[in-house]
């Protein structure tokens, strides 16, 4: 359809358009009135404007039933998260959990190398610290998608 490949939605979108995109991404397809209610907009025409803009930019597409669904981000920071039951989960959290489990299991093995144990635990700690900041970012994005002003 002649659409450009989308850039990072967190860089290209702002305000209500970003809130609308995040709401669609986290909560699934919505109609114009549903999105207007979700974001607390006074007018469905405002919601329609933003949904049509998202569609034009390639961030959303119309479904068969006339609702709009978010397209997963092709680029940018949102690709560092997975969507799990309507929640943004940082990939660093999954990596940290795996490294933590590996460190715990290796620590219990007989004949383990103390340097390797220390390296695994240090790696797990660093990944947990990164995951913590990414979880905070995910919470802020979810607040923004919920229509809250807390994420602004």
C-alpha positions in Angstrom: 0.0 0.0 0.0 3.0 2.3 -0.3 3.6 2.7 3.4 7.0 3.4 4.7 8.5 1.0 7.2 7.6 2.4 10.6 10.2 3.9 12.9 10.3 3.7 16.6 6.8 4.6 17.9 8.3 6.0 21.1 10.2 8.5 19.0 7.7 9.2 16.3 4.5 9.5 18.4 3.7 11.6 21.3 0.7 12.7 23.4 -2.7 11.1 22.6 -1.4 9.3 19.5 1.2 7.5 21.6 -1.3 6.7 24.3 -3.7 5.3 21.7 -0.9 3.1 20.2 0.1 1.7 23.6 -3.5 1.1 24.5 -4.0 -0.9 21.3 -0.8 -2.8 21.8 -1.5 -3.7 25.4 -5.3 -4.2 25.4 -5.9 -5.5 21.9 -8.2 -4.2 19.1 -10.6 -1.3 19.9 -13.2 0.6 18.1 -13.3 4.4 18.0 -15.8 4.8 20.9 -14.1 2.2 23.0 -10.7 3.9 22.6 -12.3 7.3 23.4 -13.7 5.9 26.6 -10.4 4.1 27.5 -8.4 7.3 27.1 -11.0 9.6 28.6 -11.4 11.6 25.4 -14.3 13.9 25.2 -15.0 13.2 21.5 -14.9 10.0 19.5 -13.8 12.1 16.5 -10.5 12.7 18.4 -10.1 9.0 18.8 -10.9 8.4 15.1 -8.3 11.1 14.1 -5.6 9.4 16.1 -6.5 5.9 15.0 -6.5 6.9 11.3 -3.1 8.6 11.8 -1.8 5.4 13.4 -3.1 3.4 10.4 -1.6 5.9 7.9 1.8 5.7 9.7 1.7 1.9 9.7 1.3 1.4 13.5 -2.2 0.1 13.3 -4.5 -1.7 10.9 -8.3 -2.0 10.7 -9.7 -5.4 11.4 -12.6 -7.0 9.6 -15.0 -5.9 12.3 -14.0 -2.2 11.8 -11.9 -2.0 15.0 -8.2 -1.0 15.0 -5.3 -3.3 16.1 -1.8 -2.3 16.8 1.0 -3.6 14.7 3.9 -4.8 16.8 6.8 -2.4 16.7 9.2 -3.1 13.8 12.0 -1.1 15.4 12.9 0.8 18.6 12.8 0.4 22.3 9.5 -1.4 22.5 11.2 -4.4 20.8 13.0 -4.9 24.1 9.8 -6.1 25.7 7.5 -9.1 25.2 3.8 -8.8 25.7 2.5 -11.2 28.3 -1.2 -11.1 29.2 -1.4 -7.4 28.4 1.7 -6.5 30.3 5.1 -5.4 29.0 7.8 -7.7 30.3 11.4 -6.7 29.6 13.6 -9.3 27.9 16.2 -8.5 30.5 13.9 -9.9 33.2 13.7 -13.3 31.4 17.5 -13.2 30.9 18.0 -12.3 34.6 15.7 -15.1 35.8 17.6 -17.7 33.6 21.0 -16.5 34.8 19.8 -16.5 38.4 18.5 -20.1 38.1 21.8 -21.2 36.4 23.9 -19.5 39.2 21.8 -21.3 41.9 22.0 -24.6 40.2 25.8 -24.4 39.5 26.4 -23.3 43.0 24.9 -26.6 44.3 27.1 -28.8 42.0 30.0 -30.7 43.5 33.4 -29.6 42.3 32.3 -26.3 41.0 34.8 -23.6 40.1 34.5 -20.7 42.7 35.5 -18.1 40.0 32.7 -19.4 37.8 30.2 -19.3 40.7 31.2 -15.7 41.4 30.9 -14.7 37.7 27.5 -16.2 37.4 26.2 -14.5 40.5 27.7 -11.2 39.4 26.1 -11.6 36.0 22.7 -12.4 37.6 23.0 -9.3 39.8 23.8 -7.0 36.9 21.0 -8.4 34.9 18.6 -8.0 37.8 19.6 -4.3 38.1 19.0 -3.7 34.4 15.6 -5.5 34.6 14.6 -3.4 37.5 15.0 -0.2 35.5 13.3 -1.7 32.5 10.3 -2.9 34.7 9.9 0.7 35.8 9.9 1.9 32.2 7.3 -0.8 31.4 5.1 0.4 34.3 5.3 4.0 33.0 4.3 2.9 29.5 1.4 0.9 30.9 0.2 3.9 32.9 0.4 6.0 29.8 -1.7 3.4 27.9 -4.3 3.3 30.6 -4.9 7.0 30.1 -3.2 8.0 33.2 -1.3 11.3 33.4 1.2 9.6 35.7 3.4 8.5 32.8 3.7 12.0 31.4 
